Every structure is written in C-alpha cells, then in structure tokens.
Amino acid sequence: MWKRVKDLEDRLEDLERKRDILEKELERLPSGHLEAKTVNGKVYYYLRFWEEGKLRSKYLGKEGEKMKERVERASELKRELLIVKEEERRLRKVLERISLALQEGKV
C-alpha cells in the first residue's frame, strides 16, 4: 500500500512540474484568439483579447500568419493545462482521503 501512496505522490510532483512548465510557456504566448477579416479580397488579421473588462482588437499586419501559430499553440497548451490541473486536483483529493483515514486509524 505504501508503494502505491508513494507512486501517487510522485505522480503529483510530476504534474506540478508539468503545470509550472505549461504556465511559464503560456506567459510567453499571446492570450485571446485570432480573427481574420476579408476586405476587398485581402485578409487582415486581428488579435482579440479581454483587457480591463473590455474586448480589444489589435491589428497584426504582416505578423498575422506567425501570430496564428502562436495563438494555436497557446490554445493547445491551455487545453493540456486544464487536463493537468484536473488530474492534480483528483490526486490531491485521493491523498487527502488517505491522510484522513490514517489519522482516524482506519488504515
């Protein structure tokens, strides 16, 4: 049983490290989403994001395609971060229950 508890603790540490890495990488990427507008056959890219409770737009100019990749990467990382946080939450709950059971003398 103790090996299993140790495995759970090790997995939790791995998830915490992974969460930190994902959060640091997300800090370097743009938040928001990309919006493309076509005017007279030309495509113009805008980065749309929330700032101080208002939806803002920033024209990207020629950086549109490059920014598109960065925004897509940020979206992927956000999805992965949600999964990591959920697993981390579940593991903490399991370890907390084990701790409570030990304190109550049930194990």
RAUR-V382367 format. One record per pair of residues at least 12 apart in sequence whose ideal C-beta (glycine too) atoms are under 10 Angstrom apart, sorted by the first residue. I is the first residue (numbers start at 0). J is the second residue. Records with the same first field share a line. If there is no record, write none. Layout:
I: J ; J
This chain:
0: 97 ; 106
3: 97
4: 93 ; 94 ; 97 ; 98 ; 101 ; 106
7: 90 ; 91 ; 93 ; 94 ; 97
8: 90 ; 94 ; 97
10: 86 ; 87 ; 90 ; 94
11: 86 ; 87 ; 89 ; 90 ; 91 ; 93 ; 94
12: 90
13: 83 ; 86 ; 87 ; 90
14: 82 ; 83 ; 84 ; 85 ; 86 ; 87 ; 88 ; 89 ; 90 ; 91
15: 83 ; 87 ; 90
16: 83
17: 79 ; 80 ; 82 ; 83 ; 86 ; 87
18: 79 ; 80 ; 83 ; 84 ; 86 ; 87
19: 83
20: 76 ; 80 ; 83
21: 75 ; 76 ; 77 ; 79 ; 80 ; 81 ; 82 ; 83 ; 84
22: 76 ; 80 ; 83 ; 84
24: 72 ; 73 ; 76 ; 79 ; 80
25: 72 ; 73 ; 76 ; 77 ; 79 ; 80
27: 69 ; 72 ; 73
28: 66 ; 68 ; 69 ; 70 ; 71 ; 72 ; 73 ; 74 ; 75 ; 76 ; 77
29: 46 ; 48 ; 57 ; 59 ; 66 ; 69 ; 70 ; 72 ; 73
30: 46 ; 48 ; 49 ; 50 ; 70 ; 73 ; 77
31: 45 ; 46 ; 47 ; 48 ; 49 ; 50 ; 54 ; 55 ; 56 ; 57 ; 70 ; 73
32: 45 ; 46 ; 47 ; 48 ; 70 ; 71 ; 73 ; 74
33: 45 ; 46 ; 47 ; 59 ; 63 ; 64 ; 66 ; 67 ; 68 ; 69 ; 70 ; 71 ; 74
34: 46 ; 47 ; 56 ; 59
35: 59 ; 63 ; 67
36: 56 ; 58
42: 63 ; 64
43: 58 ; 59 ; 60 ; 63
44: 57 ; 58 ; 59 ; 60 ; 61 ; 62 ; 63 ; 64 ; 65 ; 66 ; 67 ; 70
45: 57 ; 58 ; 59 ; 63 ; 66
46: 58 ; 59 ; 62 ; 63 ; 66 ; 67 ; 69 ; 70
47: 70
48: 70
